[in-house]
Amino acid sequence: MGDRIRAIGLMSGTSMDGMDVAMLTTDGESVVERGPFLAVPYDPAFRERLKQGLEDARTMTVRSARPGSLGELERELTLRHAGAVKTFLSTHGLSAGEIAVIGFHGQTVLHRPDQALTVQIGDGALLARETGIDVVYDMRANDMAHGGQGAPLVPAYHAALAASLKEAARPVCFVNIGGISNLTYVDDEGRILAFDSGPGNALIDQWVEVNAGVPFDQGGMIASEGSVLMPLAERYLDHPFFTTDQRRSLDRNDFRPPEPDEAGLHDGARTLAYVTAAAILRSAGHLPHPPQTYIISGGGRLNRTIMADLKEITARSGATVLTAEEAGFDGDATEAEAWAYLAVRSLKRLPLTFPGTTGVKAAVTGGVLARARVPSPSAAK
């Protein structure tokens, strides 16, 4: 068992709704002591700037380029994360010297695994200077350099959490329903398989924002008043992503919301909620054995319509669906916790990705370390 390190993880996901901050004390392997969590939402104006950043990034062919608004956006995004860290530390009575490392995801603005191109804006060196804490960032690139898809990275953390599940029927499948959904399969022998499973909240968010002027369907209320338009749903579920044997990671723009004349507000939201749930099961069909327990994290677990569909569909195979909280975890904090865990693994040069998770040729570590100071012994516990 290695030294335990106190780390902070920062996540800004494909839903682009805000920053998640979580603390973890871990050896980067089997020891996981979860700490406090803070969610800091983005204001509507900044969300619009992030959306413009996605458009500006569409022409990118070089990772280091920052066309259009991206350079200025990257700086502001980083400073917002620095502010979130300072708020987190102050709220919980902590000092920068008590944290060994920050795992910084940044904001994905482009992800094209078929071109070995992934771009997460976020200046790790600036974040380290602003917080006074070492930062590990850019954790996807090395995986791609070795033939991987660059995603998903959370499975290494899911495997550590799975070890604490004594009563859950195996195989266990962790599902994160963020803007894009991804799953991690852990069997009785600890084998890990993982891949993006399809559209998550992003399609629903885009649909209700355009048609109702709200950023997301809170609790699935809009969807609950509609009906599933099966021809539209099957059009999504017949996408080659689900039928090909090759699993790959997704970009936010791989699936687009319906055209305005294809559905009304409620039926469109209801159909997309069904697609989110059904996509998970379509993708799970590529696993070696049907999962017996599904553990759901991410914002999608709060959409009661998605969860009801997921429970109904999985019940046909006798599987159980649990929210992260029902399994003893925090479904809002899981991804940010994972980035803290991965940062510690990066410091120790342990693998972040594996052939069964990203398709990388062999297990590899990753991440870039930005030093803020000489490491303090007080940061390790």
C-alpha positions, 0 to 999 in steps of 0.5 A: 500500500502506497502513501495516501495523498490528499487531492482535489479534483475539478470537473467541467463536463460536456453539459457545461453547467458548472464546475465540480470540486471534490476532495479525496485522500487516496493511495491511487490504488485501493484506498479511497477516503472521500471528502467534501464536494462543492458545485459551482454553476456557470452563469448563463452568459459564460455558458453561451461563451463556452458554446461559442468556444465549441464552434470556434474549435470545430476547425482545429487540427492542432491541439495547441491552437486557440482560434477565435475566442478560445485563448481568452476563454481558456484563461477565464475558465482557468481563473474561474476554477482557481476561484472555485478551489479557493472557495472550497478551501475556505468553506472547509477550513483548509489551506493550500499547503494541505493539498498535494495536487489538483486534478484538472480536467478543463473543458472539452471543446473538441474530441475526435478520436478517429483523428487522434485529436482531443482538446481540453482548454484549461491552463494548468500552469496558471491554475497552479500559480493562482492556487499555490497547489501542484496541478496535473492536467491534460490527462487524455493526450498520452492515451491517444498518443498510444492508440487509445480513444482518450476516453473514458478515464473514470473507469480506473476510479470505478474499479476502486469503488467496485471493490467496496461493494460487498453486496451488489450482484456482479457484474456491476456496471457504473453509468455516468449520465452527463452530457454524454453517457459512459459505462464501466463494467466490472466482473467478479474477477475485477476485469474492467471494460468501459466505453461511452454508451451514447447521448446523455443529457446534452440532447435533452438540454439543447432541446429544452433550451431552444424550445422552452428557454430553460437550461435543462429539464429539471427532474424530467418534468417536461418529459413526464408530460410527453409521449415517446415518438418511437420512429424518432427514437429508433432513428437515434438508436439505429445510429452506427455507433450502437451497431458496430462492434468497435466501441469508440468515444463520442464528441458532443456533436456526434448526436444532434437534437431533433429539428423543430418540426419533428416533435413538440416540446414535451414529446421531444423531451420524452423521446430523448429521455427514452433514447438516453436510457435505451442507449445505455442498454444498447451499448451494454449489449456489447459487454461479455455478460449482462450486468446484474447491477447498474449504479447511476451517477451524473446529472441524469440520475436526477431525471426521474423519466430517464431513471424510470425508463432505465429501470423498466428496460433493465428489469427485463434481464432481472438487473437492479438499478441503483442511484450512486447514493443508494450504493453509498456514493455521491453521484454529483461528486463521482467524476470530480473525485475521479480526477483527484484519484487520477491525478494521484495515479499520474504522480505515481506513474500508475496507469490511467487507461487500459486496453479494455477502457480506451482501446490503448495498445497497453496500459499507460499513465498520462497527465502533465504536471505543473509545479506550484511549490516544493511538495510539503510533507503535510499534504500526505496523510 
